[in-house]
Amino acid sequence: MTSSQLFRISGLALVVGAVAFIVHIVARSVITAGPDPATFAKEGLWVPINALGVMGAALVLLGLPAMYARMAGPTGWLGLVGVVLIALAWLFFGVFLSLYSLLVAPWLADKAPALVAAAAPIPAGFIIAFIAALIAEFVGSVLLAIPFIRGRVQPRWVGYVLPAAALLTIVGDVIAPTGPASNLAINLLSNLGPMLLLVALGYLGSRMWSEGRAGGALERGRPFQTGG
């Protein structure tokens, strides 16, 4: 497999993963609006919706290393640390939470509904992991955004979207601190941060895919120099 083919496949993984997870977020926001967690976790669509989330999150993680390799030169250690921190945060927010919703939440809703009720206490370890993932995503997004804002890599708008997405993720957790709300608009608003992050990553993946199809640009190592 040539480097061009690897970049194309990784770019496609980012695009498909980003789209799949955004669809997952929207569908999950709809299905969780109104019912108690012990109720919606038993619904027939709950498992496929979260299976889509797991698949999307995994594809995004698979595409991130090649995305960094594509722009390693101009981004340097800022890009490396940024991508690593985003990947660590995504392991928690994307993979772990989706797997929990897919495998554990339905079982708890059936066997111990009090543990998944809206008023159920949140374990301290979960809170610590959640805060750590929030910090990792925010710091990683800021570090990765710096080379874009400075114009070392293109497009520059990605550099503004990345930290904005991290801030909106924090705001979303303030809006809905205990999880899904009964109002669909609040659910969607509280998930705007992750969706913006995926828009940026998915766009970079589409650039990798399209440049690979054009031929030559990846082989010559020009990191996202066109467009803006």
Steps between C-alpha positions, in 0.01 A plus 500: 500500500641839400497803730244663270264204539549501877416869522193450281370213713567692821331808358198293405493351852490851646218608269287190553571496874413868540174467305402182685562653842312820416202289388537306826496823704190634327313169523598457866386856576161422349448167676609631842281812493224445753520143635687396811836327430360173630236526227690612191786254563249220439372635169569298187698778329730560798743218419545572125534873567782443747657230282521770230670724755759236587575440133528873427727566799727208407534621140590851618769358728638288216527804276668737749859360479515540122344846530786606725759332275354696210588831668775397744763733354328837533311417821792345691461412866189719532318285247630176651397581857173647378403191300604265784290694755200512266535125440512432877191715556327328210573159653286607794230716338469304177592137568451444874172690539356345183602150613350566843175611338506200266591221742446613859213749504237262357597231751483745790167636375362147515665368818564813710308797354572714806869509400426664162218728613548873453532549877753217545832606662800521268808303615797718597732307267276577206497870585881508522536321165245732342678814618838361391360429153354851478837654589681274252263595219522872575881509526542271199263707287681824587843351425389354167326825410814716537674388174174554308448849645861590424448393138752216505227263384172564326214572527528762771134471604578157649723676752205702625249215495713261710520707823143624445385138491685424824345804670153403379553150638563651843198731462289201398595317818397805700166515317432128552720395796315175574478371145219511243232761559127467443513776238629412151639850437704485821627154405617621161650821641691310769653278228597782266865489613567137396320557171717803419815303582387224264424752226861624519652151514270373228595789274869430546426135421321601181805702396720195552261289293462750216871583478579131487257459212655795320836324522844634584416760761536261789815346363662842475403567862314828462289510820159653421649793314204569275171649604435722794 
